[in-house]
Amino acid sequence: MSVPRIVVVGGGAGGLELVTRLGRRLGRRGKAEIVLVDRNSTHIWKPLLHEVATGALDSGLDEIAYQGHARAHGYQFQRGTLCGLDREARTLTLAPILDDDGVEVLPSRTLPYDELVIAIGSVSNDFGTPGVAEHCHFLDSPHQAEAFRRDMLNVFLRYNAPQQHRNPRMAVGIVGAGATGVELAAELYDASQMLNSYGFTPLESEQLEVHLIEAAPDILPALPDRISRAVHAELERLGVRVHVATRVTEVDPSAIVTASGERIETDLSVWAAGIKAPAFLSELGLATEHNHRLKVDATLQSVDDPHIFAFGDCASCPQAGDATVPPRAQAAHQQANRLYRNLLARLDGKPLKPFVFRDRGSLISLAHFDAIGSLMRGASARSLFIEGHLAKFFYSSLYRMHQRAIHGSLKTALMVVVDGLNRFLKPRMKLH
């Protein structure tokens, strides 16, 4: 008798944690066939992409090869991009894989499933703003983060030659003051100090000008006011020029243009304002919202098909009242845990339980300068405001929790030791 096949599309934080647990519980014991599909061959925890973008994190050291991880944890990996879905036949279609020259390496394939989980995350939403797609960097993937890092290094090099200066000071414009934009702004000042200390550039941090532009009245609009105010003050202390209540109407090769007509001259422009699910999700025949997020019920099943589940940034999951689950890393982690239990229950013919989001707090890292946040917000009537070394400890523990979920306690402990050694053996940032 054939065993059921569970296919998970998307190897982000939630998707990888889910297949790891399913592989250990079901795949290794031959109770189900667990398959992960992702367009990339390696995994990097997305909340760290701003560190990859500045070189604070070497993606070559921290990335996880899906193929090797699959062998160690009882699931299978297939590289590919979801491009079609046949719900009646319960099959999905993967697009051909092409090499860097556009030559087909692997043709289009069809993959059958019994239960399908879609966890492909989100992409930046440029809201159709002219010039953004052509002139802005995005930080949706390791490839994009590396592209920004290479361009950043080139701009720093350019400022070694006075005749190559475009502006009196090196200028970086970041549109969107959510967590990604705020943390990138702080990392850029840390990167400039490191590059100067290694002799890569003569620029001091005072010669770097970072513009952080937000359409809302305050930065970090989704977080508590106390965190927003504290982070705002720290960014200004670092030298960041914060523009709130400022809407961007256009981006050209050398400037960001605001609704008031102001031109903010830049050497590099980054777009981190808003997210949406990939547009092709609206072409699969499943109900979606205007931002292409798949509509699911409280059990994380598609409202159209009980054999299809979705979670993370690409899914719109209802909560009490008119609220939906926020697109945050902790939500994806919690949903992966609930979906793991629901899939086990479904295979056993038991009823599925609804997902209820528990807000555990919010933490913002400002490179090595500071960290600010709150803990247990939503778990009780009160929240604990923290900053400094304690906040840095809890922020770093978030990544360790993810590593523990996908590697286990022993291997994570060894990684902590190796990371500590690398701080002595290697430069503090990637310089090549």
Secondary structure, DSSP 4 states (H G I P E B T S, - for coil): -PPPEEEEE--SHHHHHHHHHHIIIIITTTS-EEEEEESSSEE--GGGHHHHHHTSS-HHHH-EEHHHHHHHHT-EEEE--EEEEETTTTEEEEPPEE-TTS-EEE--EEEE-SEEEE----EE--TT-TTHHHH-B--SSHHHHHHHHHHHHHHHHHTTSGGG-SSSSEEEEEE--SHHHHHHHHHHHHHHHHHHHTTS----GGGEEEEEE-SSSSSSTTS-HHHHHHHHHHHHHHT-EEE-S--EEEEETTEEEETTS-EEE-SEEEE-S-EE--GGGGGSSS-B-TT-PEEB-TTSBBSS-TTEEE-GGGEE-B-STT-B--S-HHHHHHHHHHHHHHHHHHHTTPPPPPP-----EEEEEETTTEEEEEESBTTBS--EEEETHHHHHHHHHHHHHHHHHHH-HHHHHHHHHHHHHHHHHS-SS---
